[in-house]
Structure formats: structure tokens, C-alpha cells
Amino acid sequence: MLYTKDIKKYLLRLSVFALISQPFWILAFNADEFMDNLFNLNIFFTLVVSLAAAWGFKEKKWILFAGGFLLLSFVNFDYSVTGLILMLIFYLCCNRPWLGALLYTASYLPALWGDMADPLALKIGGRAIGFEIFALLAVSLIFLPTHTGVTINKWFFYAFYPRPSVGSLSGQAVGPIKCFGLFCPPKRKEI
């Protein structure tokens, strides 16, 4: 919505990725009960439905917004309605970071009244605090101003993440860096 030209193509690509990643997500977290978790949907499905609902909110297509909200409420999505709420906070408060930080913090305050039966809850003195409370540690990073005017040359990042190529295997230069390390074979001597 803010950084895409065609929201429908973006939703399609995100949907395809959600479908492709679902079996791997089940295998990673619930491999013993694959078929039982087939409709325990991963975060990418939450992003698809939340983005469609947020788009409906922006375009005043209230049926789309309500449908997304209800779908997230009654189907087993990872993050459920919380994903939509956070997406709306980020979208609506992009020009007012102080308000976004306030709403973000308020959205996680119910975690202070966690459930003692929750195995992930932090239990202190007979009280349970939901593990979601730790999301508040990220509030300053999420709402920190990023438009500082500082530009970094794209080659700077290749120093940290060089792309593998034939050159890197032969000890030749790849971009601005040279292959050094255990996995690079020694240079051949010319005869």
C-alpha cells in the first residue's frame, strides 16, 4: 500500500509463498501430526489476509475489511487478529511514530494478565505474564526514525554477504572482496 504499485500482484505473490511454505512450516514445528496441522496456518497466511483487510480499510471496502477480520478471528491463523491490528497500527501511524508506539504498547498490555496454564508464560509470584510482553522490547527499534539522509553504497553490504560464484571458489575477487578462508582452494600455479 505504501511501497507497492500493484497491491493485487503483491497479494498474489504473498499467497503463493504462503502456500509453498505451509508444508515446510508444519514439518518444522509439528512434523508428527502433519495432517492435523494442515489448517494451522503460518504467518504468511496472516499477512495475506491482514494486508487484504487493511487494503479494504484504506479503500473503504468494508466488506473486505470485515471479512478479513472475521476470517482471522475464527480460523486458526498464526497471530490471528493481532496481525491485522499491528498492520493497521503501522499503516495508520506511519507519519506519527509517537502515536504508533503508544498504540503498539497498549496492544500488548493484556499480556500482563497471562494464563497460568500457558506453558510459555513467565510465572512470577503466582502471576502469569504472557510471552507476548517481550514484543515491547522492539518498540524503540520499530518506531525509530529511519529517514536520516545517510546513504550507503550497495557494495558495502556485499562485504558481509558475498554471493557465491565461480570466482569465489577459485580465489578470485567477487565484487569488492576477495575469497579468503577455509573453503577457498589455493590458487593454481602456472606451469
C-alpha positions in Angstrom: 0.0 0.0 0.0 2.8 2.4 0.8 5.6 0.7 -1.1 3.9 -1.3 -3.9 2.4 -0.2 -7.2 0.0 -3.1 -7.6 -1.5 -4.5 -4.4 -3.2 -7.4 -6.2 0.1 -8.7 -7.6 1.7 -8.3 -4.2 -1.2 -10.2 -2.6 -0.8 -13.0 -5.2 2.9 -13.3 -4.7 2.5 -13.4 -0.9 -0.3 -16.0 -1.3 1.9 -18.3 -3.5 4.7 -18.0 -0.9 2.2 -18.8 1.9 1.1 -22.0 0.1 4.6 -23.1 -0.7 5.9 -22.5 2.8 2.9 -24.2 4.7 4.1 -27.8 4.4 7.6 -26.8 5.5 6.2 -24.8 8.4 4.2 -27.9 9.5 7.3 -30.1 9.2 9.4 -27.7 11.2 7.0 -27.3 14.1 4.5 -30.2 14.0 6.0 -33.0 11.9 4.4 -35.8 14.0 0.9 -34.5 13.3 1.1 -33.3 9.7 -2.5 -33.8 8.7 -3.9 -32.5 12.0 -2.0 -29.2 11.5 -2.7 -28.7 7.8 -5.1 -25.8 8.6 -2.9 -24.4 11.4 -1.9 -21.6 9.1 1.5 -19.9 9.1 2.4 -16.2 9.4 2.3 -15.7 5.6 -1.4 -16.5 5.5 -1.9 -14.0 8.3 0.0 -11.4 6.3 -2.1 -12.1 3.2 -5.5 -11.8 5.0 -4.3 -8.8 7.1 -3.0 -7.0 4.0 -6.2 -7.6 2.2 -8.2 -6.4 5.2 -6.0 -3.3 5.6 -6.4 -2.5 1.9 -10.2 -2.8 2.4 -9.9 -0.4 5.3 -7.8 2.1 3.2 -10.1 1.9 0.1 -13.3 1.9 2.3 -14.3 -1.6 1.1 -15.8 -2.5 4.4 -16.9 -6.0 3.3 -13.3 -6.9 2.6 -12.1 -5.4 5.9 -14.9 -7.2 7.9 -14.3 -10.5 6.0 -10.6 -10.4 6.8 -11.3 -9.5 10.5 -13.8 -12.4 10.8 -11.6 -14.9 9.0 -8.6 -14.0 11.3 -10.9 -14.3 14.3 -12.4 -17.7 13.6 -9.8 -19.7 11.6 -6.5 -20.9 13.1 -4.1 -18.3 11.8 -0.7 -17.6 13.4 -1.1 -14.3 15.3 -4.8 -14.2 14.4 -6.4 -10.7 14.7 -3.2 -9.4 16.4 -1.6 -9.4 12.9 -4.3 -7.2 11.5 -4.2 -4.8 14.4 -0.5 -4.4 14.2 -0.6 -3.9 10.5 -3.2 -1.2 10.9 -1.2 0.5 13.7 1.9 0.5 11.4 0.0 1.8 8.4 -2.2 4.5 10.1 0.6 5.8 12.3 3.5 5.9 9.8 3.6 9.7 10.0 3.0 9.8 13.8 5.6 7.4 15.3 4.8 8.6 18.9 1.2 7.6 18.4 2.2 4.3 16.8 4.5 3.5 19.7 1.7 4.3 22.2 -0.9 2.1 20.4 1.7 -0.7 19.9 2.5 -0.7 23.6 -1.2 -0.6 24.5 -1.9 -3.6 22.3 0.5 -5.7 24.3 -0.6 -4.7 27.8 -3.2 -7.5 28.1 -0.1 -9.9 28.2 0.4 -8.7 31.7 -2.6 -10.8 32.7 -1.5 -14.1 31.3 -2.8 -17.6 31.8 -1.2 -19.9 34.3 -1.9 -22.8 32.1 0.2 -21.3 29.2 3.5 -23.2 29.1 5.2 -20.2 27.6 4.0 -17.7 30.2 6.5 -16.2 32.6 5.3 -17.1 36.1 6.3 -14.7 38.9 4.9 -14.9 42.4 1.7 -16.7 41.4 1.0 -14.5 38.4 1.5 -15.3 34.8 2.7 -12.8 32.2 2.2 -13.8 28.6 5.3 -14.2 26.5 3.9 -11.6 24.1 5.1 -8.9 26.6 8.6 -9.3 25.2 7.4 -7.7 21.9 7.6 -4.4 23.8 11.4 -4.7 23.7 11.2 -4.0 20.0 9.1 -0.8 20.2 12.1 1.6 20.0 13.5 -0.2 17.0 10.2 -0.3 15.2 9.4 3.4 15.6 13.0 4.7 15.4 13.3 7.3 12.7 15.0 5.8 9.6 15.0 8.8 7.2 18.3 10.2 8.3 19.6 11.1 4.9 22.6 8.8 5.3 23.2 6.7 2.1 25.3 3.6 2.0 26.8 2.2 -1.2 25.3 -1.1 -2.2 28.7 -2.7 -2.4 29.1 -2.2 1.4 26.6 -5.0 2.0 28.4 -7.4 -0.4 31.4 -7.3 2.0 29.1 -9.1 4.6 27.1 -11.2 2.2 29.2 -12.1 -0.9 27.3 -14.0 -3.5 28.7 -17.4 -4.3 30.1 -17.7 -7.8 32.8 -19.4 -9.7 35.1 -16.6 -8.8 34.7 -17.1 -5.1 35.6 -20.8 -5.5 38.8 -20.1 -7.4 40.1 -17.4 -5.0 39.4 -14.5 -7.5 37.8 -11.3 -6.5 34.0 -11.2 -6.2 32.8 -7.6 -6.2 34.9 -5.6 -3.8 36.1 -8.6 -1.7 38.5 -11.5 -2.3 37.7 -15.0 -1.2 39.7 -15.8 1.9 39.1 -18.7 4.2 38.9 -22.4 4.7 36.5 -23.1 1.8 38.6 -21.5 -0.9 41.0 -23.7 -2.7 44.6 -22.4 -3.1 45.5 -20.7 -6.4 46.9 -22.9 -9.1 50.5 -22.3 -10.0 51.0 -21.5 -13.7 53.2 -24.0 -15.5 
